[in-house]
Amino acid sequence: MKENELEKQYSPSQWSHRMSTDDVIKAHVAALKSGTEKARAIAQNILDVPYGEEDEEKLDVYMPISSSPDVPLVVYIHGGYWQFLSKEESGFMAVPLAQKGVVVVAVDYSIAPKGNMDLMVSQVRRSLVTIIQQYSHISGLYLCGHSAGAHLAAMVLSTDWSEYSVSPEIKGALLVSGIYNLLPILSTYVNEPLKMTEEVALRNSPSRFVSQLKASTSGCDIIVAVAQNDSPEFRKQSEDYFKSLQAAGLNVTFEDIPYTDHFNIIEQLVDENYYLTQLLLKMMGKS
Ligand SMILES: N[C@@H](CC(=O)c1ccccc1NC=O)C(=O)O
């Protein structure tokens, strides 16, 4: 593919059918931010819980409003090309989930240029260790990630936990519009702040760790979701990853979400009636 075509394929904002490039990003940040503010107003929350020493090694916990003996916990890993957004815009899915008796944890990590790919992957892995140590009474641990966050979630699923003090049992994962092979972005603008070498991209590509994922999380339900109006290259990333998980015999489904683009495919998780919210609730036995 020509250089400029590849740049376009990896520019999600150029593929929205709803708004201009600038407007769709502005609207995205505004939607995530207002959803997070709403979640903070309705759910009891514990903000800035540290999981490490770095400033960004913190997470926000949104507690359920309704109490029940069966309390699943979902960890949300935000997107933004490993260089935008933070946990301050990442609590929105607690709006419907807190009502349904689910704990939502929004994880922060050190985005580029401060952080690099190896650090971000290590951070999200360590955040899970802290979460299961502090919330050992939960009924099930689930992961959800969007875009770059779906990449990080897939890297968490592919962790060799023998190098850690505990081994989290992840029951399910919702991977939304992710990137699972980092090689194609090496030559694009996305890599400017990341400064990945080929070696770094290889060791952080979930597409190369499917057998590790199978060894670590064989019983996990995985949903690979992609937007109808994601770019062809983004759609191919999800299709290829889904196919290799399926070929490895994993419990995986593919969801092509109609009438969505790279941004509103995740924004709508603020709504209880949205298809992906319902799928996530069903996965957690809460629908
Ligand atoms: N250059 C990217 C920017 C981008 O992906 C983005 C920017 C701000 C917040 C989130 C983003 N992406 C996905 O979560 C684009 O074309 O959309």
Boltz pocket constraint, residues with backbone or C-beta under 6 A from the ligand:
constraints:
  - pocket:
      binder: B
      contacts: [[A, 10], [A, 11], [A, 12], [A, 13], [A, 14], [A, 25], [A, 28], [A, 29], [A, 79], [A, 80], [A, 81], [A, 84], [A, 85], [A, 146], [A, 147], [A, 148], [A, 262]]
      max_distance: 6.0
